[in-house]
C-alpha cells in the first residue's frame, strides 16, 4: 500500500477548506504547480495545432533569468513542474534549466513533454536529469500507430522515432525504477478516434501509463476555430471506454452538453510561465498576461491588479478538460475527489496499490 500517497492526499483534504475560502474572498495562495513553456519552437507539423506556423520568440528566457525568477519566494512551495513547448528538447541548454529547477525546487518532480522526433536528445536529457538526482516524468505524444501517427503529426517517420524513444526509456527505467515515469499521451479528436484502441493496446504491451487528452481549442495552440472534437455517439463511446476517473465523468457531461464548471485554482495554486517571461493562468487563458518576470518579480506580478483581474476571469470560466489544470484544481480542493472516491472505492484502491503515483494531481 502506498502510505505516502495517503498521507499526501490527507494533507490536501485538510487544506481544502482553507484553499476554497481564500479563493472565495480573493486572498492569494502560493503556487504549488507550474507549467513552463521552455520554448515555442516546434519541429512537428501537427494537424491539431499550429504552434509550428508561428514565428518563434527571438529571445526566450535565459538560464540566469529563469534562475532569478525561480528563486523568488513565490515559488518556494512548488512540487511539480511540466516542461513543455513547442518541443522542449530543442533548447540546447535544457539540462541547465532542469538543474536550475531542481536547485530551486529540490522536492519537486519534473516532467518533460516531447513529440519524440529527437529520441537521442530526449534520452540524453533524461539520463542527465536522473544522474543528477532529479525525479523525472517523460510524456511522449502518440496519436496513432505507424503511418497513422505520422499523418496526424505531419512528419514522416515520427512513429518510428517515438517507438525507439519509448523502448530506450524503458531500458532507463530498469535502472532508475520509480525515479523515472513514462506516459504515452494521446489527443482524442475526430482525426484520432479510429486510432484509440491501437495506441491503447500498444501502451498496454509496453506497460507504460496511457493518458487520453482532450482536444482543446486555444490561442496557445493557435487552433481556435479548428473544431475537431464532435459531440457525437462515437466520441461518447470512446470516452466511456476510458478508466473511471473524475476527468472522465466531466468529459461525459461535456459531450452531453452539461455544465462542467468547477472551482478552478489557476492563478491561485498553479499558473503558466511562458518562454518570453509572461505569466498566464492556463493554456485556455493563454491570451491573459498578468506580467513579465523580466520586468517585475514573480511576487509583484502575483499580487498585482492584473493578477486580481485574471482571477476574476478564472472564476467566470465555464470549465475545461485540461488534464493538469483539472488535476491541480482537484488537488487544491480535494473534497471533490474525496466524494468521488467514496462513490468509487475500487478506483482509490487501485491508486493506493501502485508503487509510483504521479505527483501532478490526486
C-alpha positions, 0 to 999 in steps of 0.5 A: 500500500502506498502510505505516502500517497495517503498521507499526501492526499490527507494533507490536501483534504485538510487544506481544502477548506482553507484553499476554497475560502481564500479563493472565495474572498480573493486572498492569494495562495502560493503556487504549488504547480507550474507549467513552463513553456521552455520554448515555442519552437516546434519541429512537428507539423501537427494537424491539431495545432499550429504552434509550428506556423508561428514565428518563434520568440527571438529571445526566450528566457535565459538560464540566469533569468529563469534562475532569478525568477525561480528563486523568488519566494513565490515559488518556494512551495512548488512540487511539480513542474511540466516542461513543455513547448513547442518541443522542449528538447530543442533548447540546447541548454535544457539540462541547465534549466532542469538543474536550475529547477531542481536547485530551486525546487529540490522536492519537486518532480519534473516532467518533460513533454516531447513529440519524440522526433529527437529520441537521442536528445530526449534520452540524453536529457533524461539520463542527465536529469536522473544522474543528477538526482532529479525525479523525472516524468517523460510524456511522449505524444502518440496519436496513432500507430505507424503511418497513422501517427505520422499523418496526424503529426505531419512528419514522416517517420515520427512513429518510428522515432517515438517507438525507439524513444519509448523502448530506450526509456524503458531500458532507463527505467530498469535502472532508475525504477520509480525515479523515472515515469513514462506516459504515452499521451494521446489527443482524442479528436475526430482525426484520432478516434479510429486510432484509440484502441491501437495506441491503447493496446500498444501502451498496454504491451509496453506497460507504460501509463496511457493518458487520453487528452482532450482536444482543446481549442486555444490561442496557445495552440493557435487552433481556435476555430479548428473544431475537431472534437464532435459531440457525437455517439462515437466520441461518447463511446470512446470516452466511456471506454476510458478508466473511471476517473473524475476527468472522465465523468466531466468529459461525459457531461461535456459531450452531453452538453452539461455544465462542467464548471468547477472551482478552478485554482489557476492563478491561485495554486498553479499558473503558466510561465511562458518562454518570453517571461509572461505569466498566464493562468492556463493554456485556455487563458493563454491570451491573459498576461498578468506580467513579465518576470523580466520586468517585475518579480514573480511576487509583484506580478502575483499580487498585482491588479492584473493578477486580481483581474485574471482571477476574476476571469478564472472564476467566470470560466465555464470549465475545461478538460485540461488534464493538469489544470483539472488535476491541480484544481482537484488537488487544491480542493480535494473534497471533490475527489474525496466524494468521488472516491467514496462513490468509487472505492475500487478506483482509490484502491487501485491508486493506493496499490501502485508503487509510483503515483504521479505527483501532478494531481490526486 
